[in-house]
Amino acid sequence: MSLSYGIDPLAEGVPSLNEPELLMFVMEARQEIEDVASDDAEALHSKHQAMMGEIVEELSLAFENSEVETMEKIKILIKLQYVSKMVEEIHSRTPVL
């Protein structure tokens, strides 16, 4: 894997980009999306849209703060990507949203 900002994400001692808490959140959210009834899809969509807004705000603050490590910014971006894909999946299951 290529180096990003001088960091090899697979090197020993580098924190995992996919932390267990994030992976658990993703698994639970995906199950919730699969199990959602069509009449509850709008609420689930709104919930994930709100999460995206919170993550974007978190990311914005991280980039404004020069003391935030690059790896931490990358982790926030990964979380944003996961939630964005979840919103897309909810929307694809209920295209009227």
Buried (B, 14 or more C-beta within 10 A) or exposed (E): EEEEEEEEBEEEEEEEEEEEEBEEBBEEBBEBBEEBEEEEBBEBBEBBBEBBEEBBEBBEEBEEEEEBEEBBBBBBBBBBEBBBBBBEBBBEBBEEB
